[in-house]
Amino acid sequence: MQFKRPQLVIGILIVAVVGLVTIVLQLENWVNVLANVSEIYLFGIMLPTLSFAFALISRDFTKKDPSGSTNPVTTTVEQKSIESLAPLPEGEIFNAKLLPRQRLFQRGDPVLFWARFKGKMTDGYFATYIKKPDGTFLGSFFDLSTVVNTLSGKGRLNGEVNHETRWSWILPTDCKIGSYRFFIHVGNHFPTSSLWVRIKAFGLHVLGPWRTDLAKGINQCIVGKWETIEVVE
């Protein structure tokens, strides 16, 4: 018999094996004997393995984004205010715009972001912050062609770059009516310096995947441009 959902089966088997090993270690009192390495087991073996298993399971159950977008939302914390960025150094260039060039949109309409940047970048990426009518941020939509890992936010552009790109978003069919502001920007990524902090943050993220307050490195905006549209009935 051939399984139609191998990822789900593999994920459940991994969870079962890790759970059984953990129970045996507890019953046999081996974890107490190896107290000095228990955290290594927890954060270096158990949590990463469970994370891999849960990722397989979640891929089987996770539904597609109801907005129809293939670009995942990643909430990030900017270290430099996007309202008061310093001018670009001489010789660096940034241009951005929203397509189509219209102001009125309806729910379900696609929005295309275009941007070009010439200058220096460190693990650089392109992205768009989306600000809702109530003034809160919906999140940051990365240009996936410039991102190595959407979990960490690390970009693939380094050194002197001259890059032009496009990425898209679709207005959700249940979004609020009103003004939406898009901050199209480029930024640098700097990973957390402490390996131990990265391991613990990874473990905490496994235990609470819905959390967005865990350190995943610093995404620092270089330059950007605001665009505004009106969503109408």
Residue, then its C-alpha position, 0 to 999 in steps of 0.5 A: m500500500q502506498f501512502k498518499r501523505p508521506q510527510l505527515v507519516i514521517g513527521i508523526l513517526i519522528v515525534a513518536v520516536v523523540g517522545l519515547v527516547t525522552i521518556v526513557l531518559q527520564l525513567e532511567n534517570w539518565v538525564n539527571v546523571l548527564a545534567n551538564v549536557s541536558e540542555i545540549y540534548l534539549f536545544g541541540i537535539m530534541l527541539p531541532t528534531l521536533s521542529f523538523a517533524f512539526a514542519l512536515i506535519s504543518r506542511d500537510f495541514t496548512k492551508k493556502d493564504p486566503s488572500g491568494s498571495t504566495n509571498p509569506v508575511t514576516t513581521t520584523v522590527e526595524q532598528k532605524s525609523i522608516e519615517s526618518l531615514a538618512p539620505l543615501p550616500e553619493g552614487e547610490i540610487f533608489n527608485a520604487k513604485l506601485l503597479p498598476r498606477q492607479r489609486l482606487f482598488q477593490r478587494g481581491d485586486p493584485v498589487l505589484f511592487w517595483a524597486r531598484f537599488k544601486g549601492k552597498m548591501t549586507d545580506g540585503y533584501f527588498a520588502t514592503y511594509i503594509k500599513k492598514p487603515d487603522g494605522t497598524f502594520l499588517g506585516s512585511f512582505f519580502d521579495l522572495s527572490t532576494v531572501v535566503n531564508t524567510l524565517s531569519g529574513k537574511g537576504r542574498l544581496n551583498g557588496e556593490v549591487n545594482h538590482e531591479t526587481r518586482w514582487s506582488w501581493i493580493l488584497p484580501t477579500d475580507c480586508k477593511i475599506g480605506s487607505y492602505r500605505f505601502f513602504i517599499h524598501v531595501g534593507n540589510h540583515f545582521p544575524t544575532s551574534s550569540l549562537w546560544v541566543r539563536i539556539k534558545a530563540f529557535g527552541l522557543h519558536v518551536l514551542g510557540p510558532w505563533r510568536t513574532d517577538l523572538a530575535k531573528g537578527i536585525n533587519q535594518c532599513i536603508v531607504g524606502k518610499w511610501e505609496t498609498i491606495e484606497v480600497v473601495e467597495 
